[in-house]
């Protein structure tokens, strides 16, 4: 065994793992937050009656949902420098999660919008509201409620997907696991701990999503 | 983007190599689907069992797998197996990881399919004197498969996309071939654009084909 290899994990490794966990959360929250903004526009375009809006939106959603996140990451990671943007790897990671989650979120937004009854739209029009006002004051507040359970599900998916950002060497939880494995050769233990930390993050969220879904069903 | 000239020629010259990788991707995906369907059927029966020693481990298997990333599961298996001196090929390690991962999702799909069957069917089967395996084989699964088929197809598309992660443990699938090509031609963007389009073409074709098959087999849109 090489000299630098330690045979056990120490307190500094634990701190590193927690920092990795923090970075994972940071990555996911930024990715989902920005993705939600794009998703609102794409989802509105997708639900629109105008083909000039709905078809490009549908294309965007389809291509992203039918290609691997790893490829999207590589494309963004290598495309940004081509456009003359020297961005840190964190930004490339966030951009990838943003683009990926926006496509899935757009479908959730569309489903939410379409779940709002037609009579609501007619009532809003009857009150003299224009399209933007109807969306802003009538449709989106109601759609938002329907969007919460699948939205939480998406967040869980995003937390798991963010592990892929480790391949461009951003120091999030999985990358910390790789570093510690190279240092200690204790793969089972290290990745066991990493998996447990992901589980601690995702399991409560999945219970929350289930709870939200049940409550939504009860209240109709 | 100014000053950059897109050149796809070198990428297209190596298209046969990429397609070879695509075959590996399909190969591992199909094997994953078959094995994880078996895991899913066993898992679903265990999860619905009245016996606690079957139900509890199956429930935890599903929860743990669904709440941890596939990449971490792959690393756990790939590096973990070598730590305890079990020597498997990268392909086998990748396949085991994908099967364990998708087995949990298929457990839930199969369970939903079995639960969709009316209770009267079970009672009728038992009153005809069928044993549990006979009941499953002749009454439940033929009907459940109809319910299971559409989400199973979606899962298969997911398997094709997620199988790209086995490239991180050096299985020569489409994603890894793309990575190698990008590093030899220095045409990263063009290479990954082509590879992404191959993935999109594969998933769109396969999901359309599966819809047609489902329509033919079940006489209704899947």
Contacts between the chains, C-beta under 8 A, distances in Angstrom:
chain1	res1	chain2	res2	distance
A	62	B	200	7.9
A	62	B	204	7.8
A	63	B	196	8.0
A	63	B	200	5.8
A	66	B	157	7.3
A	66	B	161	7.5
A	66	B	199	7.0
A	66	B	200	4.7
A	66	B	203	4.4
A	66	B	204	6.0
A	67	B	161	6.9
A	67	B	196	4.7
A	67	B	199	4.8
A	67	B	200	5.2
A	67	B	203	7.7
A	68	B	161	4.5
A	68	B	162	7.1
A	68	B	164	3.8
A	68	B	165	7.9
A	68	B	175	6.7
A	68	B	196	7.8
A	68	B	199	5.8
A	69	B	161	7.6
A	70	B	164	4.7
A	70	B	165	6.4
A	70	B	167	7.1
A	70	B	175	5.8
A	71	B	164	6.6
A	71	B	175	6.7
A	71	B	178	7.4
A	71	B	192	5.8
A	71	B	195	5.9
A	71	B	196	4.4
A	71	B	199	6.3
A	72	B	196	7.3
A	74	B	178	7.7
A	74	B	179	7.5
A	74	B	182	7.6
A	74	B	188	7.2
A	74	B	192	4.6
A	75	B	189	6.9
A	75	B	192	4.7
A	75	B	193	6.5
A	75	B	196	6.2
A	78	B	182	7.5
A	78	B	188	3.8
A	78	B	189	5.0
A	78	B	192	6.4
A	79	B	189	5.2
A	82	B	1	6.4
A	82	B	4	5.2
A	82	B	189	5.6
A	83	B	1	5.2
A	84	B	1	7.3
A	84	B	2	7.2
A	156	B	67	7.1
A	159	B	69	7.8
A	160	B	67	7.9
A	160	B	68	7.0
A	160	B	69	4.0
A	160	B	70	7.1
A	161	B	69	7.3
A	162	B	69	7.8
A	163	B	69	3.7
A	163	B	70	7.8
A	163	B	71	4.3
A	163	B	72	5.8
A	164	B	69	7.9
A	164	B	71	6.0
A	164	B	165	7.1
A	166	B	71	7.1
A	167	B	168	6.2
A	174	B	69	6.8
A	174	B	71	5.9
A	174	B	72	5.8
A	174	B	75	7.5
A	177	B	72	6.9
A	177	B	75	6.8
A	178	B	75	7.2
A	181	B	75	7.6
A	181	B	79	5.9
A	185	B	83	6.8
A	186	B	83	7.2
A	187	B	75	7.2
A	187	B	76	7.3
A	187	B	79	3.4
A	187	B	80	4.9
A	187	B	82	7.3
A	187	B	83	4.6
A	188	B	76	7.1
A	188	B	79	7.9
A	188	B	80	4.3
A	188	B	83	5.6
A	188	B	84	7.2
A	191	B	72	5.8
A	191	B	75	5.1
A	191	B	76	4.0
A	191	B	79	6.8
A	191	B	80	6.6
A	192	B	76	6.8
A	194	B	72	5.4
A	195	B	64	7.6
A	195	B	68	4.4
A	195	B	69	8.0
A	195	B	72	5.0
A	195	B	73	7.1
A	195	B	76	6.3
A	198	B	67	6.8
A	198	B	68	4.7
A	198	B	69	5.9
A	198	B	72	6.4
A	199	B	64	6.3
A	199	B	67	4.9
A	199	B	68	5.4
A	202	B	66	8.0
A	202	B	67	3.8
A	202	B	68	7.2
A	203	B	63	6.7
A	203	B	67	4.8
A	206	B	63	7.8
A	206	B	66	7.2
A	206	B	67	6.0
